[in-house]
Amino acid sequence: ADSTLLNRGVLSIRPGTLGNRYLYGTLVNEGTLEVLPDTGLYHGGSLVNTGTVDVHADAWLNLSNSYENSVLQTAGSIGGDGAVLVNAGAFTITGGSIDREVVVRNVQIDVGAGVSGSAMIIAQASCGLTQNLSPTTTIWVQGGGGGQSATLVASPDTVNDGTILMETVSSSYSCSLHAAADSTLLN
């Protein structure tokens, strides 16, 4: 509990003899976190990233923390061809780049103007939007993703300079965008 792992080198997650890989506590990544093919990493805690997160093809990274930021990135990058899933907490990206799809479920999204890269943030379940100031970031409110309807609730006086895409992937589920009561969503 309340532990921190400061990574300034390379933290490499390899398949080995299979089985799940787990990391708990706060990971402060100033180096490289790489998840190699045919494996995955469950991380129960916060990821504070100023380094490189590289999730290779046929690999996955599952971040989950319901009490604080699941992901906080002020510099660095999140890339690769594997799957990145953020469950609960907050996804706060104020700098650096995101060059991949990131699936978020029940997460508060905050993307700053200093974020570069062609990010696709797939919002499933019920998510909140504080701001999306990056013109290169798309937030896809994806109904049917994860087997449920999707809702994106904009905080008071939210500004979106990027793209909000509303699209379902199953006719059984809907997607919706809500502005907070007595507020403005500036798009």
N, C-alpha and C positions, 0 to 999 in steps of 0.2 A: 504494500500500500504506500502511496505517496512516493514512489521511486522514480528516478530519472536515469535514463541511459543517454549519455552524450556520445554521439557517433561522429568522429572527425575523419575516420578512415572509410572502410568498406564493410557494410553489413550485408552479407550475401546469404540468401535463402535458397538452398539447393534441395532437390528431391531426395537424394540418398536412397534410403530403403522405404520411401513413402511415409505415410503418417502425417498428421497435421503439425504445423509449426505455430507456436503461440508466443506473443510478446505482450507483457502487461506493464503498465506505468506510462510515464511520459517519455517519448523518444524525441530528443532534440537532434535532428539530423543536419549536420554541417558538412558531411561527407557524401557518401553514396549508399543508398538503400536499394539493393537490387533483388528482385524476386525472379529466379531463373525458371525456364520452361518446366512444365509438368509438376509444378508445386504451387503452394499458396501459403499465405501468412495471415493469421488472425491477430489483430492488434487491438487489445482492450485498453484504451488510454488515449492520450493526445499525441498527435504528430505535429511537432513544430519544425518546419522545414525551411532551411536556407540553402540546402545542398541539392542533390539529385535523387529523385525517386524514379526508378526504372523498373517497370513491371513488364517482363518479357512476354511474348506470345505464348499462349497455352499456360499462363500463370495467373494468379489473382492475389489481390490485397484487399482484405476486409477490415475496415476501420470502424470501431464502435465505441462510443463514449457518450452517455446520456447526460453527464453532469457539467461538461464544459466544452471547449473547442475540441472537436474530433480532429480537425485539420486547421492549422494556422500556418500560412506561408507568406513570408514577407519578401523573399528572394528565392532563387533556385528554380527548380523545374519538376514537374510531374509529367512523365512521358512513358513511352513503350507501347506495346500492342496488346498487353494483357488486360485483365478486368480489374477495375478499382471500384469498390463499393464503400460508401460511407453511411453508416446506420446511426441515426440519432446524433444529438449534439449540434455543433455548428461547423460550417465549412467556410472559413474566412481566408480569402486570398487577396492580399493587398499589393503584391509585387511578384516578380518572376514570371514564369510562363507555365501554361498548361497546354500540352500538345496532344490531348487524347480525350476520350470520353470518360466521364466520371459519373457513376450512378449514385444519387443521394436519396435516402428515404428518411422521412421525419427529421429533417435537418433545416436549420436556419442558414440561408445562403447570403454571402456578402462578398461581392467581387469588386475590387477597386479599379480605378482608372489606370493604374500602372501595370496591370496584368496583360501580358502578350501571349501569343500563340492562338491556335484555332481550337479553343476549348468547346466541348459540348457537355454541358452539365444536364444529366437526365434526372428530372425531379419526379419521384414516384411517391405514392402515399400522400401524406400531408406535409408540405414544406412551407417555409416562410422565406420571403425575399426582403432583405434589408436594402440592398442596392446591387445593380449590375452596371458599373460605370465603364467596363471594358467594351469597346466597340467590336472586339473580335470574339466575344464570348456569347454563345447561344445557350439559353436555358430552355430545355424541352420539357414541358409539362406533359408527361407521358401516361395517359390513361391506359390501363391494362398491363402496364409494366409491373412486374411483381404480383400479378393476379389481383389487382384492385384499381379502383378509380384514383385519380390524382388531383390534388388541390394545391395551388400556390397562392399564399396569402401575402400580399404586399404590406409591409410595415407602413406606418404613417409617413407620408412625404417621400416615398420611394422614388428613385430616379433610375431609369433603365436607358443606357446608351447603347446596349447590345441588342440582341434579338431574343424575344420570348416566342417560342414555338409551341402551339397548342395542337397536339395530335394524339389520337389513340391508336393502339396497336391491336385492339380487340373490340368488336362491336358490343361486347357485354359491359364495357366500362367507359366512364366519361372522364373528361378533364375540365378543370375550371380555374379561373383566375379571379381573385377577390382583392379589392382594396380595403384596408382597415376602415372602420367606421369614422366618418367625419374627416377623411384624409384625401389626398390626391396621389395618384400614380402617374408620374410624369414619364411618358414613353417617347 
